[in-house]
Amino acid sequence: MCRALAPATRAELEQSSEATCTDSVLGEDLPYGGRGRTVDVHGRQARVVLQHDTLFLSQFPDGWKIVAAGCRPQRSQPYQCRVKGS
């Protein structure tokens, strides 16, 4: 999963947990996403809604990368995500 993270997201994850990306991801206890439900693409940004998770992605020169994961919608507020870049 670490290779799928956007650079700023990976850096934020490692810095906030003071551990390697692999250890940090395991420590976040992210849900198993399950099957894909919908994908919304807006230019270079995308939202992927899975059965048990929502991911936000951005397009980089080397492909799409995850900028936020473990996201849950909040009533009349933005999503709250366990893993995100600054």
N, CA, C and O of each residue as an XYZ file, in Angstrom:
344
protein
N       0.821     -1.194      0.000
C       0.000      0.000      0.000
C       0.860      1.252      0.000
O       0.452      2.276     -0.548
N       2.016      1.195      0.588
C       2.849      2.390      0.690
C       3.214      2.959     -0.682
O       3.296      4.177     -0.840
N       3.433      2.100     -1.666
C       3.748      2.586     -3.013
C       2.552      3.271     -3.653
O       2.719      4.074     -4.571
N       1.351      2.966     -3.183
C       0.132      3.566     -3.737
C      -0.181      4.924     -3.110
O      -1.049      5.642     -3.607
N       0.508      5.286     -2.031
C       0.253      6.561     -1.361
C       0.950      7.713     -2.074
O       2.049      7.556     -2.607
N       0.301      8.864     -2.075
C       0.912     10.089     -2.583
C       2.099     10.444     -1.679
O       2.083     10.134     -0.488
N       3.114     11.084     -2.234
C       4.310     11.398     -1.429
C       4.006     12.152     -0.129
O       4.544     11.798      0.920
N       3.161     13.176     -0.177
C       2.858     13.950      1.038
C       2.072     13.117      2.048
O       2.234     13.288      3.256
N       1.233     12.228      1.561
C       0.456     11.371      2.454
C       1.371     10.388      3.165
O       1.252     10.167      4.370
N       2.278      9.805      2.407
C       3.233      8.867      2.997
C       4.111      9.573      4.034
O       4.338      9.043      5.121
N       4.601     10.762      3.699
C       5.457     11.513      4.620
C       4.701     11.871      5.905
O       5.244     11.738      7.002
N       3.468     12.320      5.773
C       2.653     12.675      6.941
C       2.411     11.458      7.829
O       2.491     11.551      9.054
N       2.117     10.325      7.211
C       1.869      9.087      7.945
C       3.101      8.669      8.735
O       3.001      8.338      9.916
N       4.257      8.684      8.090
C       5.498      8.285      8.758
C       5.883      9.265      9.860
O       6.338      8.858     10.928
N       5.699     10.560      9.599
C       6.074     11.566     10.585
C       5.160     11.513     11.809
O       5.635     11.586     12.942
N       3.860     11.388     11.585
C       2.938     11.407     12.723
C       3.067     10.169     13.608
O       2.827     10.241     14.814
N       3.443      9.040     13.018
C       3.575      7.823     13.822
C       5.019      7.529     14.213
O       5.284      6.627     15.007
N       5.949      8.297     13.648
C       7.375      8.103     13.909
C       7.796      6.660     13.643
O       8.537      6.060     14.422
N       7.305      6.113     12.519
C       7.623      4.743     12.127
C       7.673      4.664     10.603
O       7.321      5.616      9.907
N       8.112      3.528     10.106
C       8.140      3.335      8.660
C       6.712      3.328      8.124
O       5.756      3.154      8.879
N       6.582      3.516      6.835
C       5.258      3.510      6.221
C       4.536      2.196      6.478
O       3.366      2.203      6.860
N       5.204      1.082      6.278
C       4.577     -0.229      6.467
C       4.054     -0.381      7.894
O       2.909     -0.788      8.090
N       4.872     -0.063      8.882
C       4.435     -0.165     10.277
C       3.304      0.823     10.572
O       2.370      0.512     11.311
N       3.404      2.007      9.989
C       2.384      3.027     10.214
C       1.030      2.604      9.663
O       0.006      2.769     10.327
N       1.022      2.060      8.453
C      -0.236      1.618      7.837
C      -0.875      0.523      8.669
O      -2.083      0.544      8.908
N      -0.075     -0.430      9.108
C      -0.615     -1.511      9.938
C      -1.166     -0.976     11.251
O      -2.155     -1.496     11.768
N      -0.537      0.052     11.792
C      -0.988      0.647     13.046
C      -2.282      1.431     12.914
O      -2.958      1.674     13.914
N      -2.636      1.831     11.706
C      -3.865      2.603     11.500
C      -5.116      1.730     11.525
O      -6.224      2.254     11.636
N      -4.963      0.429     11.425
C      -6.100     -0.493     11.458
C      -7.179     -0.076     10.461
O      -8.355      0.045     10.804
N      -6.748      0.140      9.220
C      -7.673      0.541      8.166
C      -8.635     -0.587      7.838
O      -8.260     -1.759      7.891
N      -9.873     -0.244      7.498
C     -10.841     -1.287      7.171
C     -10.521     -1.946      5.839
O      -9.905     -1.335      4.966
N     -10.944     -3.202      5.687
C     -10.883     -3.846      4.385
C     -11.912     -3.127      3.527
O     -13.085     -3.063      3.895
N     -11.496     -2.592      2.402
C     -12.372     -1.772      1.581
C     -13.542     -2.504      0.957
O     -14.644     -1.963      0.867
N     -13.305     -3.728      0.528
C     -14.365     -4.465     -0.140
C     -14.504     -4.054     -1.596
O     -13.620     -3.414     -2.165
N     -15.611     -4.429     -2.176
C     -15.864     -4.167     -3.589
C     -16.102     -2.684     -3.837
O     -16.608     -1.961     -2.979
N     -15.720     -2.253     -5.039
C     -15.959     -0.873     -5.428
C     -17.429     -0.602     -5.681
O     -18.133     -1.432     -6.255
N     -17.883      0.552     -5.256
C     -19.268      0.958     -5.491
C     -19.354      2.050     -6.535
O     -20.064      1.901     -7.529
N     -18.631      3.159     -6.323
C     -18.650      4.260     -7.292
C     -17.288      4.913     -7.364
O     -16.487      4.845     -6.432
N     -17.048      5.548     -8.497
C     -15.836      6.344     -8.703
C     -16.270      7.671     -9.305
O     -16.945      7.699    -10.334
N     -15.888      8.761     -8.673
C     -16.162     10.105     -9.183
C     -14.826     10.737     -9.535
O     -13.950     10.845     -8.677
N     -14.657     11.153    -10.776
C     -13.411     11.784    -11.213
C     -13.701     13.229    -11.592
O     -14.622     13.515    -12.358
N     -12.909     14.121    -11.047
C     -13.017     15.547    -11.336
C     -11.622     16.053    -11.686
O     -10.854     16.447    -10.809
N     -11.307     16.036    -12.969
C      -9.980     16.449    -13.409
C      -8.925     15.488    -12.904
O      -8.927     14.310    -13.259
N      -8.021     15.990    -12.073
C      -6.919     15.174    -11.543
C      -7.206     14.644    -10.142
O      -6.303     14.139     -9.476
N      -8.453     14.754     -9.690
C      -8.871     14.283     -8.371
C      -9.950     13.218     -8.536
O     -10.726     13.264     -9.491
N     -10.004     12.259     -7.610
C     -11.034     11.218     -7.678
C     -11.423     10.776     -6.276
O     -10.641     10.845     -5.328
N     -12.666     10.320     -6.188
C     -13.168      9.709     -4.953
C     -13.610      8.299     -5.324
O     -14.371      8.109     -6.273
N     -13.131      7.312     -4.573
C     -13.486      5.921     -4.805
C     -14.243      5.434     -3.574
O     -13.682      5.354     -2.481
N     -15.507      5.113     -3.758
C     -16.339      4.634     -2.657
C     -16.378      3.113     -2.739
O     -16.835      2.540     -3.729
N     -15.893      2.474     -1.688
C     -15.893      1.023     -1.572
C     -16.985      0.604     -0.593
O     -17.643      1.454      0.006
N     -17.176     -0.679     -0.432
C     -18.192     -1.164      0.516
C     -17.950     -0.658      1.936
O     -18.894     -0.280      2.630
N     -16.682     -0.649      2.372
C     -16.377     -0.340      3.772
C     -15.366      0.786      3.947
O     -14.821      0.960      5.037
N     -15.108      1.547      2.898
C     -14.106      2.615      2.978
C     -14.339      3.590      1.834
O     -15.028      3.269      0.866
N     -13.770      4.764      1.947
C     -13.735      5.734      0.857
C     -12.297      6.215      0.738
O     -11.655      6.544      1.735
N     -11.803      6.251     -0.489
C     -10.455      6.712     -0.783
C     -10.524      7.977     -1.627
O     -11.442      8.142     -2.429
N      -9.568      8.857     -1.449
C      -9.422     10.028     -2.307
C      -8.073      9.902     -3.010
O      -7.064      9.588     -2.379
N      -8.061     10.147     -4.316
C      -6.858      9.990     -5.120
C      -6.562     11.264     -5.900
O      -7.451     12.071     -6.169
N      -5.294     11.424     -6.254
C      -4.854     12.491     -7.154
C      -3.986     11.864     -8.224
O      -3.326     10.849     -8.001
N      -4.001     12.489     -9.393
C      -3.192     11.986    -10.500
C      -1.811     12.641    -10.460
O      -1.689     13.864    -10.383
N      -0.783     11.809    -10.514
C       0.609     12.235    -10.525
C       1.234     11.793    -11.838
O       0.625     11.005    -12.562
N       2.437     12.277    -12.174
C       3.077     11.860    -13.421
C       3.221     10.339    -13.562
O       3.192      9.818    -14.676
N       3.376      9.629    -12.441
C       3.534      8.172    -12.503
C       2.231      7.423    -12.210
O       2.261      6.222    -11.941
N       1.090      8.115    -12.258
C      -0.199      7.460    -12.086
C      -0.999      8.013    -10.919
O      -0.607      8.993    -10.286
N      -2.129      7.366    -10.646
C      -3.009      7.766     -9.555
C      -2.444      7.296     -8.218
O      -1.990      6.160     -8.088
N      -2.478      8.189     -7.223
C      -1.984      7.885     -5.878
C      -3.042      8.241     -4.846
O      -3.825      9.171     -5.039
N      -3.058      7.495     -3.756
C      -4.007      7.732     -2.668
C      -3.533      8.911     -1.822
O      -2.411      8.913     -1.315
N      -4.401      9.915     -1.677
C      -4.073     11.055     -0.814
C      -4.787     10.967      0.526
O      -4.400     11.639      1.482
N      -5.841     10.131      0.603
C      -6.544      9.926      1.869
C      -7.234      8.570      1.836
O      -7.765      8.154      0.806
N      -7.220      7.882      2.985
C      -7.839      6.556      3.102
C      -8.458      6.421      4.484
O      -8.167      7.198      5.393
N      -9.316      5.421      4.622
C     -10.004      5.235      5.895
C     -10.959      6.383      6.152
O     -11.103      6.832      7.289
N     -11.611      6.861      5.103
C     -12.455      8.054      5.192
C     -13.920      7.700      5.424
O     -14.466      6.791      4.798
N     -14.534      8.434      6.328
C     -15.949      8.274      6.642
C     -16.638      9.626      6.478
O     -16.110     10.650      6.909
N     -17.815      9.631      5.856
C     -18.539     10.906      5.727
C     -19.042     11.386      7.086
O     -19.390     10.587      7.956
N     -19.072     12.692      7.245
C     -19.591     13.325      8.458
C     -20.787     14.178      8.052
O     -20.754     14.818      7.001
N     -21.817     14.200      8.845
C     -22.992     15.001      8.512
C     -22.619     16.453      8.282
O     -22.016     17.093      9.144
N     -22.975     16.961      7.136
C     -22.766     18.362      6.726
C     -21.348     18.873      6.996
O     -21.150     20.066      7.229
N     -20.365     17.969      6.966
C     -18.961     18.342      7.112
C     -18.143     17.483      6.164
O     -18.652     16.496      5.632
N     -16.879     17.842      5.941
C     -16.037     17.007      5.075
C     -15.813     15.618      5.685
O     -16.070     15.385      6.866
N     -15.332     14.722      4.850
C     -14.989     13.378      5.324
C     -13.926     13.460      6.412
O     -13.100     14.373      6.415
N     -13.951     12.518      7.320
C     -12.896     12.375      8.315
C     -12.084     11.162      7.910
O     -12.629     10.066      7.780
N     -10.781     11.343      7.709
C      -9.922     10.278      7.182
C      -8.836      9.911      8.192
O      -8.255     10.783      8.839
N      -8.572      8.623      8.315
C      -7.525      8.153      9.220
C      -6.136      8.431      8.662
O      -5.218      8.776      9.406
N      -5.986      8.281      7.355
C      -4.701      8.506      6.700
C      -4.906      9.625      5.685
O      -5.782      9.538      4.825
N      -4.085     10.687      5.790
C      -4.183     11.804      4.859
C      -2.899     12.603      4.859
O      -2.142     12.592      5.830
N      -2.667     13.284      3.776
C      -1.503     14.166      3.685
C      -1.869     15.570      4.125
O      -3.043     15.916      4.257
N      -0.846     16.362      4.348
C      -1.114     17.740      4.768
C      -1.182     18.669      3.585
O      -1.400     19.869      3.754
